[in-house]
Amino acid sequence: MSYSNNSSLKDTARAIGQVVQESYQSGGRSVEKVVSSMKLSEIYDILEGMKKVIDEDRGHRARAIFEAYPQLVPALYEMQVSLKYFLV
């Protein structure tokens, strides 16, 4: 999975149990570019992981994650768009 070095997506992914590649370097890419460079299987795994976090305690842990990492909200939206959950 690829993450921008200037974002907290790595920490957030770790918080929801994802394995994060440490050696990835990025030049401050936008959320859309980062998501578009991901494999669909990676996107699916992250969305499923976040769904599991939400379901486990009625979203209390997820809310704390979103409050700590607000950039995760647009990232998850872009992931859903890339999986065609939304018609844009």
N, C-alpha and C positions, 0 to 999 in steps of 0.2 A: 504494500500500500504506500502511496506517495503522499506526503504532506509538505506544505510550505514550512520553511524553517521559522518564519516570523509569525506563525499562527500557533494556537494552542490545541490544534486538532490531534496532535500526537498524544498529548496528555489526556484528552477526552477519549480518544480511542482506547488508550490503556485503561481508563476508568470504567469503560464498558466491557473490558475483557478482550480487546483485540490485540493481536500481535503486531508490533510496529517495527518497521525496518529502520535502524539507526543511521545508516550511512547515506540516506537520501539527501541530496542537496538541491535546493530550488532558489530561484532568483526572485522570490516574492510574487509568485503567480496568483492570479485571481482564483476565487472559489470555483468558478465555472471551468477554468482551465485544469485545475487540480482534479475535479470530479470527472471531466471528460477524458483525462488520462488514465483513469482507474478502470480495472476490469469489472465487468458486470457482476461477476461472482464476488468481488471485494465489496462492491456497493451493497449487494444483497446481504452479505454477512454483517456489515455494519448496521444496516437498517433492521435486520433481524435481532442483532444484539441490543440495539436501542429499544426495540419493541419488548424484548425480554426484561430489560431494566424497568421499563414503564409498567409492565404487567406485574412484576414482583411485589411492588409495594404501593400500587395505585399512583405511581408517578412521582412520589416524594423524592426519591434519589435522582430521577431524571430532571426534576425541577432544579435541584441543587446543581446538577451538571450544567444545565442551560444557563443558570444564573452565573456560574463561575466561568463559563465559556460561551458567551452569547454568539460568537461567530459560528458555532455549531448549528444553529437554527438555519441560516441560509445554506450551509453545506448539506444538511439533511434534505432540505427542499430541493436543491440541485440534484442530489442523488435520486430522489423520488421522480423528478422530471426525467432524468436519464433512463429510468426504468419504465417510463411512460405511465406512472401512476396518475399524473395530472395531464390534461390536455392544455397545452400552452399555445 
